[in-house]
């Protein structure tokens, strides 16, 4: 178990199946520890979600997202105002799924 901050653990499971003797800091385990850390880093680099180095030239959508006139899935504009109670609208009715 590798912990970047904290106590890492390395055990010889054949000789110490109960994991009572932590070998992580032992000089005799230095080569194995180095090999395992290198393998872990390789795996991390291959599987990590890395932020692209190039900037995305598209701009983010404005918020609230603009509603196209006549959009059948849009709620009435009153619902987006500060004074409107969103629970007073029946979205099934607003979106034409049911009739009032």
N, C-alpha and C positions, 0 to 999 in steps of 0.2 A: 504494500500500500504506500503510494507516494503522496505526501502532503507537503505542499509548498511552504506552508507555515504550520508548524506542529511537529509531532513525532512520527516519522515515517517508519514503516515496518518491512522487514525482510526475514523470512524463516526458511530453514531447511526442513521441509515437510517429511522427508524420509527419516531424518535423525531426530526431529523435534515435532512430531505430529500434533502435539498439544499447543504448539506455538508459544512456548514459554521463554525461549532465548532469542531475542531480537538481534539479528545480525546486521542491521542496516548500517550502523556506525563502525562495524568491525573492519579493520584494514584487510583482512583476508577475503572480504566480500566486495572489495572496491571495484574489481573488474566486472563482476556480475551486476553490481549496482549501476555502474556506468553504462553497461550494455542495455539493461532494462530501461534506464532513463532515456537513452537514445532512441530505443524502440518506441517508447511512449511518446516522445516528441515527434517522431516520424508519423505515428498514427494520428496525433493531434493535428499536425499540419495537413495531412491528407483528408481529414474528416471535419475540420473546423469550418464554420461559416465565416469566411474572411470578408471584411468590408472591401469593396472594389476600390482600387486606387484612383480610378478616373471618376470625375464628378458626373452625375446624371444631369444633362442639360435641360431636361423637361422640368417644368415647375410643378410644385405640388398642387393638388386641387384646392380651390378656395373652400372655406368652411363658413357657414353651412353650404353644402354643395348646391349649386344653382339648379333650380327646377325648371324644366322646359315647359312652356305653356301647353296645356292640354294633356300633360302626362297623366295617364289613368292610374298610376301607382302612387302619385304624390298626394300627401295629406293636404287639407285646405291650408292656405297661408296663415290663417288665424292660429293654427296650432303652433307655429313657429314664433309667435309673438311672446313677449315676456309675461303678459297677463293671462294667456290662455292656459287652461287646465288640460294637460294631455290626456287625462283619464276621462274627460267629457266627450271624447270622440270614439266612435266605434270603428276601428280600423277595417274591420270586415266590411262594414257598410261604406266607408269612405272609398275603399278600393274596389267596390262593385262586386264583392264576393257574395254578399247577401243584400236583400232589400229591406228597408225599414218598414 
